């Protein structure tokens, strides 16, 4: 799991440096918020003096619906949505549903 966190942080930095995030006609139609059913999650609080991740694993009893600001989403995988959080933290949310469903939701496909 720790290597996943390191690679995700690298991917975020690369995305920001490469100029992604500029608006085009496709992203202008993307909703500002999406409703997602989330479950357990991992919070990356930062790094210690030895450059080791400081993580907190949160287990929940049952999934809940969450209204998530699209601008906070850094990436999605088949299991997690990586979001930015307050005070420079990152959160890996487990989500219900499939990757194709999540992709369609975030890309605005089929949105009216």
N, C-alpha and C positions, 0 to 999 in steps of 0.2 A: 504494500500500500504506500509506503514512504516514497518509493521510486515514482509511483503515479503522481504524487504530489509535486515532486521535483520537475517532472516532465511537463506537467500542467502549468506550473509557474513559468517555465521556459517558453511554452507555447503562447502564453498570454503576452509575455514581453516581446516575442517575435511578432505577434499580431499587431501590437501597438506600434512597434517600430516600423513595420512594413506599410503603415498607412491605411490599414483596414479600418473600417468604421466610417469611412466617408459615405455620405448618402448617395444613393442612386435611386432609380425609379422603383426597383424592387423593395428596397428597405424603407422607402417612404410609405409603403402600404402596410408595413409590419405594425402590429398592434403595440401600444406602449406597455400594456400589462397582459399577462396570460395567466389563466387559472390552471394550476398543476397540482396533482395529488402527490404529495411527498411523504417520505418515510424517514428512516434513520438517516443521519448525516454525519459528516466529518468536518470539523472546523480546524482550519490551519491558522493558528494564531501568529505565526512568524517562525523565526529561527533562533536557536540559542547561540552561545558564544562559540560552539564547535560546529556551527552551520547545520545542526540537526533540526528537523521540523518539530515544532511544538504543536501537537495535534490533540484534539479532544473528540472522542468518538461518542456520539449521542444515539442511543437506542430508544425507539419509541414503541409504545404498545400497539398502536394502530395508525394507519395512514391518515393524513389530514389534507384538506384542500388549502392551497396557498395562492394568493394573488401575487405574482412575481413581476417586478419591473424588468422589461426586456433588456434595457440598457445595462443591467447588472449581470446578465448572462455572459460568461466568458467562453464557454464551450459546452457541448453535450456529447455524451457517449452512449453506449447501449445500456448503461446502468446509472450514470450520474449526470446531473446538471451542475456545472461549476459556476458559482456566482461570487461576485465581489460582495463584501460585507463591510460594516463599519470598522474604523480604526485600522484599515489595511489588511483585514482578515479575509480569508476565502472560505467558502462553504461548498462541500461536495454533497448535494442532495440526491438520495436514491429516489427515483420517481416511478410511478405506476404508469403503465402503457408501454408502447413499443417505440423504438428509435424512429421508424418512418412516421408514426403519428406525431411525435415530438417535433421532428423536422418540419412536417407540414404545418403544424401549429405556429412554429417560430418563423417560418419563411412566409407566412401569410397565405399559403395555398388554400384555396377553398373558402377564404374569408369573404364575407359580404360587406 
